[in-house]
């Protein structure tokens, strides 16, 4: 008598069902797109910031941990680390940010984290020196008006004719990377000279100036700034740059509660700006 055999059927390997994969939970968080003061005009055309917009995520407990890191605070990089985590597009590097845009991003990050109220903050009257307690509405801060049509999109380059020497200066808006390099130079200089002098003015001018009368050799620019540029030209250039670059308007209309003096002053960015509850 024949025995009945059950023959197992095995699928070829190529037809085997893949093992179930664990489902990845997509992390979602509220974000906001902010308008950059530069409108992206002075970034290279292929740069992600050339759109003039930046998407920021709202702060979470993770970012508050960063703000409370004593190690990062001592190193002076706590806000840089904060921005790195808040910028949604990780192809955007902090070093590439124009400083005028970085200021606006810091204000936007603070508003997203804690709202528009900032203060009360102590403001000293420029006339009578009385101390005033002022609370600011950060929602009223706007980007300054700027005529972008005068400048070529994709090029970070500006010109100014010095009033005394009549030389033509070509300069650029500094980036976060430039600022970091200047700070390192100043620290190194301070160690050498032990605080007896500062080269901050010349360091910034050397970094900003691209060329002098068309000569872009870095050694020539350095020599000109340090030994040939007269103070009245240097002051005129700094004043012109301050008034002729796109930026966020961090000024407010101040009225002294004691003497009624009125003046437009800069919003004081104290430690309360990002640490409103700690009184640091």
LINBEL-V858481 format. One record per run of one state. SS is the DSSP state (hx for helix, st for strand, lp for the rest). FROM is the first residue (numbers start at 0). TO is the last residue. Records with the same first field share a line. If there is no record, write none. Layout:
SS=FROM-TO / FROM-TO
//
This chain:
lp=0-11 / 15-29 / 35-46 / 51-51 / 57-59 / 67-68 / 75-76 / 87-92 / 96-96 / 114-115 / 124-129 / 140-141 / 143-146 / 150-156 / 161-166 / 171-173 / 193-198 / 212-213 / 215-216 / 228-229 / 243-246 / 248-249 / 255-260 / 266-269 / 273-279
hx=12-14 / 47-50 / 60-66 / 69-74 / 77-85 / 93-95 / 98-113 / 137-139 / 147-149 / 175-192 / 199-207 / 217-227 / 230-242 / 270-272
st=30-34 / 52-56 / 86-86 / 97-97 / 116-123 / 130-136 / 142-142 / 157-160 / 167-170 / 174-174 / 208-211 / 214-214 / 247-247 / 250-254 / 261-265
//
